[in-house]
Each structure stands twice: as C-alpha cells, then as structure tokens.
Amino acid sequence: MARRIRLGIIGAGIAGLTLARTMADADCADVRIFDKSRGVGGRMATRRSDAGAFDHGAQYFTIRDERFRAALETARADGAIQPWKGAMVTLPEGDPAAQSATETTRYVGSPSMNALAKAMAAGLDIQTDAHVAAITGTPGQWFLQIGDRSEGPFDWVVAAAPAPQSASLLPDAFTHHAALAQVRMNACFTLMIRQTEDAGLPFAAARVDDPVIGWISRNNSKPGRGDEPCLVVNATAEWSDANLEEPLDDVRRSMLEALRGYVPISTSEAESAMIHRWRYANVERPAGQAFLLDDVSRLAACGDWCIVGRVEAAFLSAMALGDALKEILKAAP
Ligand SMILES: Cc1cc2nc3c(=O)[nH]c(=O)nc-3n(C[C@H](O)[C@H](O)[C@H](O)COP(=O)(O)OP(=O)(O)OC[C@H]3O[C@@H](n4cnc5c(N)ncnc54)[C@H](O)[C@@H]3O)c2cc1C
C-alpha cells in the first residue's frame, strides 16, 4: 500500500488538474490546488463580457495519445467536449481568397473552452483567487504563502504554472532550476470582436500568413456558442514578443489594421474590440523532459512547457509526473 501524502499543487490548468485527479483517484494523496485566477482551466480559458463569451486562450485541442483519449471519455459522453467542425483554412498574406483545407479532428470544451477543466475539477479541493507568492519551509514541511496567510504543511509541492512562473516560485533547494531556465515561452496578444452582422466568412478558422496576426477564428462556429457572430484573433508569437510592453491600445490598433486585410471590420466593431495579453502563451523551447522532479527536496514541476505547447502535452506531462510520484510513494518505507 502506497504511503499517503499531503500534496500541494500550484495551478489549476489542465496539468494541475490532471495531476490532482490521478493522485486522488489512486487514493495516495490528500490534494489541495491553488490558483491565482477566478476560475479553473488556466490558458484553456473563456472571457465573458457584455459583448459575449470568447475562447481567448487555447483555440482547440487534438487527441493523439490513447491515455488522453481514455481520460476524456466521460467528458465526451457528457458533452463537455465536442468536435469543432467547419472549414479550417490558410490565408496567404495579401490574398484573402486563397484557401487550403486541413484534415484533423479538433475538439473544444462545450459550451465554452473551460468546460473540460470544470468537469475535471469536480470533487477536488481547489482554492481560486489564491496567488501563491512563495513556497517556504523545508522538504516534507512546505508552506504556500498566499496574501497574509500560509497554507500547509505539505509533504510535496508541485508547481504546474508556466515555466517562468514556476521558476520564480520554486525555492533554491529545487535541483532543476537550470532545466527550467532554458525553457522559452512566447507571448500572444488576443483580440476579441463582437460583429454586428455575420460577415459570411467562408471558414470556421484560418491560419494567416501575416507578420502581425497568425490566427482568426469565428468563435460562434464552435459547438454550443450560440449564433452571435464573434471573432478571436491571435497575433503571431514573433510580433507578440516584440510588442509585449507596448500600450494595449496601440497593440489593438495594429491588430485591427492587419485584420482588415482579411475581414471587413466596421468602426463600431473596432471600437468595442477587446484585447488580452498572454505573457506566457506558447512554448518555443520546451524542457525536453516530461516533468521535473526532485525527490530530495520533494518538489516537482509539470506543464505543457515540458513537452510542447499543447493541451494534450499538459495532460501527458502531469500523467507522467503522477506515475513517477506514485512509484516513489510505493517504494517509501
Ligand atoms: C492564445 C493561446 C492559444 C492557444 N492555442 C492552443 C491550441 O489551439 N491548441 C492547443 O493544444 N493548445 C493551445 N494553447 C496552449 C494551451 O492553452 C496550453 O498548452 C495548456 O492550456 C497549458 O496547460 P497547463 O496546465 O500546462 O498551464 P496553464 O493552463 O497555464 O495553467 C497554469 C495555471 O497556473 C496558475 N498560476 C500561475 N502562477 C500562479 C501562482 N503564483 N499562484 C497560483 N496560481 C498560479 C495560472 O493562473 C494557471 O491557471 C494556446 C494557448 C494560448 C494562450
């Protein structure tokens, strides 16, 4: 029988939730999750506003791994995830008419992107609005500093936040700081536009070969979103990194200008467009290891950045870490 541990997890994205589920299901840990956001899901996110709801983080996900497929079976049966059908095209720069279809089954949370995370979170002990400022204590007696309170003690703590945020939280005792430091993540600006009328675009989503914007999706083409036409537009990684600290109004203006090369946008639509800055969106250089674990300090880290910038990678990283932790607990006296 594996020893039962007190496990603290920082981050309720897909990685943190997957790890919590696998450890709780194996009945080998009392798990508590802390996330700084108002809800669960991390970058698999939905922005709600008067203008409607927008999937402003992950646009969709693919399923290649059988373990991932099996883990999603209940969510699929319950309708919390559904295939996103409709034409996915590529729009070459300056030639909005040219299109090429791509063939992959793409899935989305339904009725919004964070539906999967919400389903995974059911029954777990999760504190939201809980920004962990530091991990203090000693191995086996870790505490999480949140505002003026201290949560713990925990036998183990896992950081399931983007690599740079995990790096700043994990104490010096963690032996994998060098691996964390070599991870490179890109920023992404996301523009959200409620259209006053359907522009009749002949695609559900388009990859755009443009120096400023790289992606346009018709959010309402996803299942369960309703009919109100709305667009989600992502800037390219290179352009986002280069303009990361620019005023958001300037970023918004540049993205709208680029978008108008492909989609007609009226003045009133442009005026009500919202912008979001993701400081850590995608993974340019991953850690190249499925997870980082230090058995001596009893600290670990996982997330998409270990493997590749995809929802499925976040799941696989956390599953691999869960397997390793369970082995350690089995072997413990
Ligand atoms: C704009 C955009 C488009 C994308 N498109 C796609 C796509 O089409 N397909 C695809 O597969 N993937 C896509 N991705 C990537 C995908 O969203 C991620 O791979 C995946 O969601 C990562 O999950 P995660 O659990 O590793 O990290 P996250 O989802 O980032 O979760 C980390 C969590 O840690 C929390 N956190 C961070 N610091 C702290 C702290 N100090 N205290 C408490 N909590 C903290 C955060 O609030 C967050 O909830 C996209 C991402 C973005 C931003």
The ligand as an ORCA input file, in Angstrom:
! r2SCAN-3c Opt
* xyz 0 1
  C      -3.748     32.261    -27.108
  C      -3.450     30.800    -26.925
  C      -3.798     29.898    -27.912
  C      -3.552     28.533    -27.746
  N      -3.978     27.659    -28.685
  C      -3.856     26.326    -28.473
  C      -4.424     25.401    -29.369
  O      -5.070     25.786    -30.336
  N      -4.249     24.063    -29.120
  C      -3.574     23.614    -28.027
  O      -3.476     22.393    -27.812
  N      -3.035     24.492    -27.141
  C      -3.159     25.822    -27.343
  N      -2.646     26.710    -26.452
  C      -1.801     26.195    -25.353
  C      -2.639     25.557    -24.241
  O      -3.541     26.512    -23.753
  C      -1.687     25.102    -23.153
  O      -0.775     24.165    -23.711
  C      -2.337     24.429    -21.947
  O      -3.565     25.013    -21.607
  C      -1.345     24.510    -20.787
  O      -1.890     23.943    -19.607
  P      -1.044     23.991    -18.268
  O      -1.878     23.363    -17.212
  O       0.312     23.420    -18.509
  O      -0.796     25.543    -17.947
  P      -1.844     26.719    -17.680
  O      -3.101     26.466    -18.395
  O      -1.125     27.986    -17.951
  O      -2.162     26.621    -16.119
  C      -1.290     27.189    -15.164
  C      -2.110     27.782    -14.042
  O      -1.210     28.236    -13.042
  C      -1.791     29.392    -12.455
  N      -0.723     30.139    -11.776
  C       0.398     30.680    -12.323
  N       1.135     31.278    -11.356
  C       0.462     31.096    -10.194
  C       0.713     31.487     -8.846
  N       1.828     32.178     -8.498
  N      -0.188     31.143     -7.882
  C      -1.307     30.451     -8.220
  N      -1.599     30.066     -9.488
  C      -0.716     30.380    -10.451
  C      -2.410     30.129    -13.625
  O      -3.431     31.026    -13.196
  C      -2.954     28.978    -14.465
  O      -4.317     28.708    -14.172
  C      -2.895     28.073    -26.566
  C      -2.555     28.993    -25.577
  C      -2.838     30.336    -25.737
  C      -2.502     31.295    -24.631
*
